[in-house]
């Protein structure tokens, strides 16, 4: 059973910037720079990644899919390029940038898609092969949720040693072995 619904997807995508602003704006560097370990991203770096994905991934790939179909692969997206970006900007400035680029992208998405859009139309992902338009948009939504969960998890990690024996009841601090 498919659950994809464009109106619902847009509803969540529209809320994400405000949700992150509520969570992160005005917090101390201790919260914002907390990490789960070596080579992991802190909350600020996750916001940088979300901004880069807004600029280089979602709408460019949706546009490409609508124009090219599965005839040519999407341009690659460097998931780590944000680590080279503007580290000196404040979190509030970054959140404002995210809000602005997301708002633009939602407007663009509404321009690109029409009531007669075929959400089963496919494009060619450079790694996965053929993907559907509905899968690409669904991935955008779940990408937001994944990184929101990551931010919350990273922030919780900061107090891992401070919660004492309650750690056994705090699922966010449970580590799974792979």
Residue, then its C-alpha position, 0 to 999 in steps of 0.5 A: x500500500x502506497x501512502x504518498x500524498x503530495x499535499x501531506x508531503x508538502x505540509x511536512x516539508x513546509x513545517x520543518x524550518x519552523x520546527x528546527x528554529x523552535x528546537x535550535x534557535x538560541x541554544x548554547x554551543x554546548x548543545x549545537x556542537x555536541x557529537x555522537x563521536x569521531x566523524x559524526x555531525x553536530x546539529x549545526x552541520x546537519x542544518x548545513x547539510x539540509x541547506x545544501x540538499x535544498x540547493x543541490x538535490x531535491x528540486x534540481x533532481x525533480x526538475x531533471x526527472x520531469x525533463x529527462x525521464x530515465x534517459x540520463x542519470x541525475x547529476x550527482x549530489x555530494x552529501x558531504x559538501x556542506x562540511x566545507x561551507x561557512x562555519x562562522x555563520x550563526x545558527x540563527x543565520x543558517x536557520x533563516x537560510x534554510x527557511x528561505x531556500x525551503x520556501x522557494x523550493x516549495x513554491x517551485x515544487x508547486x509550479x512544477x507539479x500539476x493535477x495531472x502529474x504522473x507520480x509514477x514517472x521515473x528518473x535515473x538515479x546514479x546509484x539506484x537506477x530507475x526511481x519514481x517521482x513519488x519516491x523522490x518526493x517521499x525521500x525528501x520528506x523522510x530525509x527531513x525526518x531522519x535528520x531531525x531525529x539525528x539532531x535530537x539524538x546527538x543532543x541527547x548524547x550530550x547528557x548520556x553520562x549525566x542521566x545515570x541509571x535512567x539510561x536503560x529507559x531512554x531509548x534515544x541513548x540506546x546504541x545498536x550494534x551493527 
